[in-house]
Amino acid sequence: MFASVDTAHFVLSISAVRHDFKGLALKGCEAICELYAIHIELVSDNPNVELKSLLNQPAFLQFGLNGEGIHGLIDDHQNRRLR
């Protein structure tokens, strides 16, 4: 059976913060002698999420079916509210 195209194929886990984020898109960048960066577009049904509380928190981005992924820190956020 095939996975639905509406299903997120990656999960962002932030252990210090309880959240209900769903992943929409991700884009990664890497270069020689530079840190890698991954930009993730997330949404939440909770309008009271305090995004600043996520800054500098350790996170794990799982993108494989067997738990593969990468560890990192939340470094920035952009707050966009949709109605």
Biopython code that builds the backbone (N, CA, C, O; Angstrom):
import numpy as np
from Bio.PDB.StructureBuilder import StructureBuilder

atoms = [
    (1, "MET", "N", (0.829, -1.169, 0.000)),
    (1, "MET", "CA", (0.000, 0.000, 0.000)),
    (1, "MET", "C", (0.880, 1.242, 0.000)),
    (1, "MET", "O", (1.919, 1.253, 0.660)),
    (2, "PHE", "N", (0.497, 2.272, -0.714)),
    (2, "PHE", "CA", (1.268, 3.498, -0.813)),
    (2, "PHE", "C", (0.850, 4.482, 0.267)),
    (2, "PHE", "O", (-0.301, 4.499, 0.703)),
    (3, "ALA", "N", (1.822, 5.314, 0.698)),
    (3, "ALA", "CA", (1.513, 6.364, 1.675)),
    (3, "ALA", "C", (0.749, 7.483, 0.990)),
    (3, "ALA", "O", (0.992, 7.791, -0.177)),
    (4, "SER", "N", (-0.154, 8.075, 1.705)),
    (4, "SER", "CA", (-0.933, 9.192, 1.180)),
    (4, "SER", "C", (-0.036, 10.402, 0.973)),
    (4, "SER", "O", (0.875, 10.638, 1.768)),
    (5, "VAL", "N", (-0.279, 11.171, -0.081)),
    (5, "VAL", "CA", (0.502, 12.383, -0.309)),
    (5, "VAL", "C", (0.154, 13.451, 0.717)),
    (5, "VAL", "O", (0.884, 14.434, 0.844)),
    (6, "ASP", "N", (-0.926, 13.289, 1.441)),
    (6, "ASP", "CA", (-1.307, 14.242, 2.475)),
    (6, "ASP", "C", (-0.627, 13.954, 3.813)),
    (6, "ASP", "O", (-0.791, 14.717, 4.766)),
    (7, "THR", "N", (0.124, 12.874, 3.893)),
    (7, "THR", "CA", (0.776, 12.479, 5.124)),
    (7, "THR", "C", (2.158, 13.105, 5.209)),
    (7, "THR", "O", (2.918, 13.064, 4.242)),
    (8, "ALA", "N", (2.492, 13.689, 6.364)),
    (8, "ALA", "CA", (3.826, 14.253, 6.563)),
    (8, "ALA", "C", (4.838, 13.114, 6.591)),
    (8, "ALA", "O", (4.614, 12.093, 7.241)),
    (9, "HIS", "N", (5.930, 13.289, 5.899)),
    (9, "HIS", "CA", (6.967, 12.267, 5.854)),
    (9, "HIS", "C", (8.145, 12.632, 6.733)),
    (9, "HIS", "O", (9.203, 12.008, 6.649)),
    (10, "PHE", "N", (7.971, 13.634, 7.573)),
    (10, "PHE", "CA", (8.991, 13.985, 8.541)),
    (10, "PHE", "C", (8.314, 14.460, 9.819)),
    (10, "PHE", "O", (7.176, 14.929, 9.808)),
    (11, "VAL", "N", (9.048, 14.324, 10.921)),
    (11, "VAL", "CA", (8.514, 14.696, 12.229)),
    (11, "VAL", "C", (9.578, 15.509, 12.951)),
    (11, "VAL", "O", (10.741, 15.108, 12.992)),
    (12, "LEU", "N", (9.196, 16.643, 13.518)),
    (12, "LEU", "CA", (10.099, 17.446, 14.333)),
    (12, "LEU", "C", (9.744, 17.219, 15.793)),
    (12, "LEU", "O", (8.622, 17.500, 16.216)),
    (13, "SER", "N", (10.704, 16.709, 16.567)),
    (13, "SER", "CA", (10.487, 16.462, 17.992)),
    (13, "SER", "C", (11.318, 17.444, 18.802)),
    (13, "SER", "O", (12.531, 17.546, 18.619)),
    (14, "ILE", "N", (10.656, 18.163, 19.700)),
    (14, "ILE", "CA", (11.322, 19.097, 20.603)),
    (14, "ILE", "C", (10.975, 18.618, 22.006)),
    (14, "ILE", "O", (9.863, 18.841, 22.485)),
    (15, "SER", "N", (11.925, 17.962, 22.665)),
    (15, "SER", "CA", (11.614, 17.264, 23.916)),
    (15, "SER", "C", (11.179, 18.197, 25.041)),
    (15, "SER", "O", (10.375, 17.793, 25.881)),
    (16, "ALA", "N", (11.675, 19.414, 25.086)),
    (16, "ALA", "CA", (11.352, 20.327, 26.189)),
    (16, "ALA", "C", (10.015, 21.036, 26.005)),
    (16, "ALA", "O", (9.550, 21.722, 26.916)),
    (17, "VAL", "N", (9.396, 20.882, 24.845)),
    (17, "VAL", "CA", (8.177, 21.626, 24.539)),
    (17, "VAL", "C", (7.104, 20.661, 24.059)),
    (17, "VAL", "O", (7.339, 19.851, 23.162)),
    (18, "ARG", "N", (5.938, 20.753, 24.659)),
    (18, "ARG", "CA", (4.813, 19.953, 24.178)),
    (18, "ARG", "C", (4.138, 20.742, 23.063)),
    (18, "ARG", "O", (3.820, 21.919, 23.236)),
    (19, "HIS", "N", (3.923, 20.109, 21.942)),
    (19, "HIS", "CA", (3.397, 20.825, 20.781)),
    (19, "HIS", "C", (2.540, 19.912, 19.925)),
    (19, "HIS", "O", (2.496, 18.699, 20.130)),
    (20, "ASP", "N", (1.868, 20.511, 18.975)),
    (20, "ASP", "CA", (1.039, 19.746, 18.038)),
    (20, "ASP", "C", (1.342, 20.167, 16.604)),
    (20, "ASP", "O", (0.440, 20.264, 15.773)),
    (21, "PHE", "N", (2.617, 20.413, 16.323)),
    (21, "PHE", "CA", (3.005, 20.875, 14.993)),
    (21, "PHE", "C", (2.841, 19.785, 13.948)),
    (21, "PHE", "O", (3.009, 18.598, 14.224)),
    (22, "LYS", "N", (2.511, 20.215, 12.758)),
    (22, "LYS", "CA", (2.479, 19.327, 11.596)),
    (22, "LYS", "C", (3.414, 19.924, 10.551)),
    (22, "LYS", "O", (3.420, 21.136, 10.338)),
    (23, "GLY", "N", (4.198, 19.080, 9.904)),
    (23, "GLY", "CA", (5.166, 19.544, 8.917)),
    (23, "GLY", "C", (4.543, 19.742, 7.548)),
    (23, "GLY", "O", (3.789, 18.897, 7.065)),
    (24, "LEU", "N", (4.867, 20.870, 6.931)),
    (24, "LEU", "CA", (4.402, 21.145, 5.571)),
    (24, "LEU", "C", (5.516, 21.009, 4.551)),
    (24, "LEU", "O", (5.322, 20.426, 3.485)),
    (25, "ALA", "N", (6.690, 21.549, 4.879)),
    (25, "ALA", "CA", (7.795, 21.534, 3.919)),
    (25, "ALA", "C", (9.114, 21.652, 4.669)),
    (25, "ALA", "O", (9.159, 22.165, 5.787)),
    (26, "LEU", "N", (10.178, 21.177, 4.051)),
    (26, "LEU", "CA", (11.507, 21.399, 4.592)),
    (26, "LEU", "C", (12.493, 21.584, 3.462)),
    (26, "LEU", "O", (12.313, 21.058, 2.364)),
    (27, "LYS", "N", (13.545, 22.346, 3.750)),
    (27, "LYS", "CA", (14.578, 22.642, 2.765)),
    (27, "LYS", "C", (15.901, 22.705, 3.510)),
    (27, "LYS", "O", (16.011, 23.394, 4.524)),
    (28, "GLY", "N", (16.900, 21.997, 3.018)),
    (28, "GLY", "CA", (18.196, 21.971, 3.667)),
    (28, "GLY", "C", (19.274, 22.627, 2.830)),
    (28, "GLY", "O", (19.219, 22.630, 1.600)),
    (29, "CYS", "N", (20.264, 23.189, 3.529)),
    (29, "CYS", "CA", (21.407, 23.836, 2.871)),
    (29, "CYS", "C", (22.678, 23.391, 3.575)),
    (29, "CYS", "O", (22.717, 23.299, 4.801)),
    (30, "GLU", "N", (23.707, 23.119, 2.801)),
    (30, "GLU", "CA", (25.013, 22.838, 3.374)),
    (30, "GLU", "C", (26.079, 23.330, 2.412)),
    (30, "GLU", "O", (25.858, 23.392, 1.203)),
    (31, "ALA", "N", (27.239, 23.680, 2.960)),
    (31, "ALA", "CA", (28.353, 24.164, 2.154)),
    (31, "ALA", "C", (29.645, 23.828, 2.894)),
    (31, "ALA", "O", (29.632, 23.584, 4.100)),
    (32, "ILE", "N", (30.738, 23.818, 2.177)),
    (32, "ILE", "CA", (32.034, 23.529, 2.772)),
    (32, "ILE", "C", (32.356, 24.596, 3.810)),
    (32, "ILE", "O", (32.181, 25.788, 3.555)),
    (33, "CYS", "N", (32.821, 24.175, 4.968)),
    (33, "CYS", "CA", (33.214, 25.054, 6.078)),
    (33, "CYS", "C", (32.063, 25.885, 6.638)),
    (33, "CYS", "O", (32.301, 26.943, 7.221)),
    (34, "GLU", "N", (30.849, 25.439, 6.476)),
    (34, "GLU", "CA", (29.696, 26.132, 7.045)),
    (34, "GLU", "C", (28.792, 25.116, 7.731)),
    (34, "GLU", "O", (28.754, 23.942, 7.363)),
    (35, "LEU", "N", (28.073, 25.592, 8.729)),
    (35, "LEU", "CA", (27.093, 24.738, 9.390)),
    (35, "LEU", "C", (25.928, 24.479, 8.445)),
    (35, "LEU", "O", (25.580, 25.337, 7.635)),
    (36, "TYR", "N", (25.330, 23.308, 8.545)),
    (36, "TYR", "CA", (24.147, 23.053, 7.729)),
    (36, "TYR", "C", (22.953, 23.762, 8.357)),
    (36, "TYR", "O", (22.931, 24.043, 9.555)),
    (37, "ALA", "N", (21.988, 24.036, 7.537)),
    (37, "ALA", "CA", (20.757, 24.676, 8.005)),
    (37, "ALA", "C", (19.578, 23.970, 7.355)),
    (37, "ALA", "O", (19.601, 23.654, 6.166)),
    (38, "ILE", "N", (18.566, 23.731, 8.144)),
    (38, "ILE", "CA", (17.340, 23.131, 7.623)),
    (38, "ILE", "C", (16.192, 24.048, 8.003)),
    (38, "ILE", "O", (15.985, 24.349, 9.179)),
    (39, "HIS", "N", (15.460, 24.480, 7.015)),
    (39, "HIS", "CA", (14.315, 25.360, 7.216)),
    (39, "HIS", "C", (13.059, 24.502, 7.111)),
    (39, "HIS", "O", (12.843, 23.818, 6.110)),
    (40, "ILE", "N", (12.240, 24.546, 8.147)),
    (40, "ILE", "CA", (11.051, 23.705, 8.218)),
    (40, "ILE", "C", (9.819, 24.591, 8.329)),
    (40, "ILE", "O", (9.773, 25.515, 9.141)),
    (41, "GLU", "N", (8.835, 24.298, 7.511)),
    (41, "GLU", "CA", (7.566, 25.010, 7.591)),
    (41, "GLU", "C", (6.587, 24.141, 8.371)),
    (41, "GLU", "O", (6.276, 23.020, 7.969)),
    (42, "LEU", "N", (6.106, 24.673, 9.490)),
    (42, "LEU", "CA", (5.216, 23.944, 10.384)),
    (42, "LEU", "C", (3.920, 24.711, 10.579)),
    (42, "LEU", "O", (3.878, 25.932, 10.424)),
    (43, "VAL", "N", (2.877, 23.994, 10.916)),
    (43, "VAL", "CA", (1.606, 24.620, 11.278)),
    (43, "VAL", "C", (1.109, 23.989, 12.577)),
    (43, "VAL", "O", (1.481, 22.872, 12.938)),
    (44, "SER", "N", (0.255, 24.747, 13.264)),
    (44, "SER", "CA", (-0.348, 24.263, 14.496)),
    (44, "SER", "C", (-1.772, 24.781, 14.578)),
    (44, "SER", "O", (-2.060, 25.901, 14.156)),
    (45, "ASP", "N", (-2.653, 23.969, 15.119)),
    (45, "ASP", "CA", (-4.027, 24.403, 15.359)),
    (45, "ASP", "C", (-4.129, 25.277, 16.605)),
    (45, "ASP", "O", (-5.150, 25.927, 16.830)),
    (46, "ASN", "N", (-3.084, 25.293, 17.402)),
    (46, "ASN", "CA", (-3.082, 26.041, 18.653)),
    (46, "ASN", "C", (-2.607, 27.477, 18.410)),
    (46, "ASN", "O", (-1.425, 27.680, 18.133)),
    (47, "PRO", "N", (-3.493, 28.485, 18.504)),
    (47, "PRO", "CA", (-3.084, 29.870, 18.264)),
    (47, "PRO", "C", (-2.253, 30.453, 19.403)),
    (47, "PRO", "O", (-1.706, 31.547, 19.259)),
    (48, "ASN", "N", (-2.144, 29.753, 20.524)),
    (48, "ASN", "CA", (-1.421, 30.264, 21.689)),
    (48, "ASN", "C", (-0.003, 29.722, 21.811)),
    (48, "ASN", "O", (0.625, 29.884, 22.858)),
    (49, "VAL", "N", (0.510, 29.090, 20.778)),
    (49, "VAL", "CA", (1.869, 28.563, 20.817)),
    (49, "VAL", "C", (2.837, 29.734, 20.954)),
    (49, "VAL", "O", (2.788, 30.681, 20.170)),
    (50, "GLU", "N", (3.714, 29.664, 21.953)),
    (50, "GLU", "CA", (4.714, 30.705, 22.179)),
    (50, "GLU", "C", (5.993, 30.292, 21.447)),
    (50, "GLU", "O", (6.792, 29.513, 21.965)),
    (51, "LEU", "N", (6.174, 30.823, 20.243)),
    (51, "LEU", "CA", (7.293, 30.403, 19.404)),
    (51, "LEU", "C", (8.649, 30.749, 20.008)),
    (51, "LEU", "O", (9.616, 30.016, 19.800)),
    (52, "LYS", "N", (8.739, 31.837, 20.741)),
    (52, "LYS", "CA", (10.020, 32.214, 21.351)),
    (52, "LYS", "C", (10.499, 31.160, 22.338)),
    (52, "LYS", "O", (11.701, 31.037, 22.575)),
    (53, "SER", "N", (9.583, 30.404, 22.913)),
    (53, "SER", "CA", (9.976, 29.357, 23.857)),
    (53, "SER", "C", (10.709, 28.210, 23.165)),
    (53, "SER", "O", (11.343, 27.393, 23.831)),
    (54, "LEU", "N", (10.629, 28.142, 21.855)),
    (54, "LEU", "CA", (11.309, 27.086, 21.104)),
    (54, "LEU", "C", (12.780, 27.400, 20.842)),
    (54, "LEU", "O", (13.570, 26.489, 20.594)),
    (55, "LEU", "N", (13.155, 28.676, 20.895)),
    (55, "LEU", "CA", (14.522, 29.073, 20.553)),
    (55, "LEU", "C", (15.544, 28.391, 21.453)),
    (55, "LEU", "O", (15.352, 28.284, 22.664)),
    (56, "ASN", "N", (16.636, 27.932, 20.840)),
    (56, "ASN", "CA", (17.764, 27.268, 21.498)),
    (56, "ASN", "C", (17.405, 25.929, 22.125)),
    (56, "ASN", "O", (18.184, 25.390, 22.912)),
    (57, "GLN", "N", (16.255, 25.389, 21.794)),
    (57, "GLN", "CA", (15.866, 24.071, 22.295)),
    (57, "GLN", "C", (16.439, 22.983, 21.385)),
    (57, "GLN", "O", (16.430, 23.136, 20.164)),
    (58, "PRO", "N", (16.935, 21.889, 21.963)),
    (58, "PRO", "CA", (17.363, 20.770, 21.134)),
    (58, "PRO", "C", (16.164, 20.162, 20.415)),
    (58, "PRO", "O", (15.058, 20.103, 20.953)),
    (59, "ALA", "N", (16.407, 19.716, 19.203)),
    (59, "ALA", "CA", (15.329, 19.139, 18.397)),
    (59, "ALA", "C", (15.868, 17.968, 17.592)),
    (59, "ALA", "O", (17.068, 17.871, 17.333)),
    (60, "PHE", "N", (14.966, 17.088, 17.204)),
    (60, "PHE", "CA", (15.322, 15.957, 16.344)),
    (60, "PHE", "C", (14.378, 15.957, 15.159)),
    (60, "PHE", "O", (13.159, 15.942, 15.323)),
    (61, "LEU", "N", (14.942, 15.972, 13.975)),
    (61, "LEU", "CA", (14.163, 15.920, 12.742)),
    (61, "LEU", "C", (14.250, 14.504, 12.195)),
    (61, "LEU", "O", (15.296, 14.082, 11.700)),
    (62, "GLN", "N", (13.142, 13.773, 12.287)),
    (62, "GLN", "CA", (13.092, 12.405, 11.773)),
    (62, "GLN", "C", (12.505, 12.440, 10.374)),
    (62, "GLN", "O", (11.406, 12.954, 10.164)),
    (63, "PHE", "N", (13.246, 11.890, 9.416)),
    (63, "PHE", "CA", (12.743, 11.877, 8.047)),
    (63, "PHE", "C", (12.825, 10.511, 7.403)),
    (63, "PHE", "O", (12.506, 10.364, 6.223)),
    (64, "GLY", "N", (13.240, 9.525, 8.143)),
    (64, "GLY", "CA", (13.311, 8.176, 7.613)),
    (64, "GLY", "C", (12.240, 7.288, 8.225)),
    (64, "GLY", "O", (11.708, 7.583, 9.296)),
    (65, "LEU", "N", (11.933, 6.210, 7.544)),
    (65, "LEU", "CA", (10.911, 5.286, 8.032)),
    (65, "LEU", "C", (11.385, 4.470, 9.224)),
    (65, "LEU", "O", (10.570, 3.935, 9.976)),
    (66, "ASN", "N", (12.716, 4.371, 9.401)),
    (66, "ASN", "CA", (13.270, 3.578, 10.491)),
    (66, "ASN", "C", (13.866, 4.449, 11.587)),
    (66, "ASN", "O", (14.733, 3.993, 12.332)),
    (67, "GLY", "N", (13.417, 5.690, 11.696)),
    (67, "GLY", "CA", (13.902, 6.578, 12.748)),
    (67, "GLY", "C", (15.126, 7.386, 12.380)),
    (67, "GLY", "O", (15.697, 8.054, 13.242)),
    (68, "GLU", "N", (15.548, 7.349, 11.121)),
    (68, "GLU", "CA", (16.704, 8.128, 10.709)),
    (68, "GLU", "C", (16.383, 9.616, 10.801)),
    (68, "GLU", "O", (15.241, 10.033, 10.608)),
    (69, "GLY", "N", (17.399, 10.399, 11.097)),
    (69, "GLY", "CA", (17.198, 11.839, 11.169)),
    (69, "GLY", "C", (18.439, 12.537, 11.682)),
    (69, "GLY", "O", (19.517, 11.947, 11.756)),
    (70, "ILE", "N", (18.274, 13.798, 12.034)),
    (70, "ILE", "CA", (19.401, 14.587, 12.525)),
    (70, "ILE", "C", (18.979, 15.379, 13.761)),
    (70, "ILE", "O", (17.818, 15.754, 13.926)),
    (71, "HIS", "N", (19.962, 15.616, 14.616)),
    (71, "HIS", "CA", (19.762, 16.411, 15.820)),
    (71, "HIS", "C", (20.266, 17.823, 15.564)),
    (71, "HIS", "O", (21.194, 18.026, 14.781)),
    (72, "GLY", "N", (19.652, 18.796, 16.224)),
    (72, "GLY", "CA", (20.096, 20.178, 16.092)),
    (72, "GLY", "C", (19.419, 21.058, 17.122)),
    (72, "GLY", "O", (18.796, 20.569, 18.065)),
    (73, "LEU", "N", (19.549, 22.378, 16.929)),
    (73, "LEU", "CA", (18.943, 23.367, 17.813)),
    (73, "LEU", "C", (18.011, 24.266, 17.022)),
    (73, "LEU", "O", (18.262, 24.558, 15.853)),
    (74, "ILE", "N", (16.935, 24.703, 17.661)),
    (74, "ILE", "CA", (16.042, 25.684, 17.047)),
    (74, "ILE", "C", (16.758, 27.028, 17.120)),
    (74, "ILE", "O", (17.101, 27.490, 18.209)),
    (75, "ASP", "N", (16.986, 27.654, 15.976)),
    (75, "ASP", "CA", (17.800, 28.867, 15.915)),
    (75, "ASP", "C", (17.001, 30.122, 15.585)),
    (75, "ASP", "O", (17.429, 31.224, 15.925)),
    (76, "ASP", "N", (15.866, 29.981, 14.939)),
    (76, "ASP", "CA", (15.118, 31.146, 14.485)),
    (76, "ASP", "C", (13.660, 30.741, 14.313)),
    (76, "ASP", "O", (13.339, 29.554, 14.245)),
    (77, "HIS", "N", (12.792, 31.725, 14.244)),
    (77, "HIS", "CA", (11.385, 31.448, 13.964)),
    (77, "HIS", "C", (10.783, 32.631, 13.230)),
    (77, "HIS", "O", (11.233, 33.767, 13.375)),
    (78, "GLN", "N", (9.779, 32.352, 12.458)),
    (78, "GLN", "CA", (8.984, 33.387, 11.805)),
    (78, "GLN", "C", (7.545, 33.118, 12.182)),
    (78, "GLN", "O", (7.037, 32.013, 11.991)),
    (79, "ASN", "N", (6.911, 34.102, 12.702)),
    (79, "ASN", "CA", (5.547, 33.946, 13.194)),
    (79, "ASN", "C", (4.579, 34.449, 12.143)),
    (79, "ASN", "O", (4.466, 35.653, 11.916)),
    (80, "ARG", "N", (3.889, 33.536, 11.510)),
    (80, "ARG", "CA", (2.855, 33.899, 10.539)),
    (80, "ARG", "C", (1.551, 33.287, 10.992)),
    (80, "ARG", "O", (1.461, 32.075, 11.193)),
    (81, "ARG", "N", (0.564, 34.101, 11.149)),
    (81, "ARG", "CA", (-0.748, 33.617, 11.572)),
    (81, "ARG", "C", (-1.660, 33.494, 10.365)),
    (81, "ARG", "O", (-1.759, 34.408, 9.547)),
    (82, "LEU", "N", (-2.315, 32.367, 10.267)),
    (82, "LEU", "CA", (-3.291, 32.149, 9.203)),
    (82, "LEU", "C", (-4.670, 32.093, 9.829)),
    (82, "LEU", "O", (-4.831, 31.633, 10.959)),
    (83, "ARG", "N", (-5.639, 32.551, 9.109)),
    (83, "ARG", "CA", (-7.011, 32.510, 9.645)),
    (83, "ARG", "C", (-7.834, 31.504, 8.904)),
    (83, "ARG", "O", (-9.013, 31.324, 9.209)),
]
sb = StructureBuilder()
sb.init_structure("model")
sb.init_model(0)
sb.init_chain("A")
sb.init_seg("    ")
for serial, (resi, resn, name, xyz) in enumerate(atoms, 1):
    if name == "N":
        sb.init_residue(resn, " ", resi, " ")
    sb.init_atom(name, np.array(xyz, "f"), 0.0, 1.0, " ", f" {name:<3s}", serial, name[0])
structure = sb.get_structure()
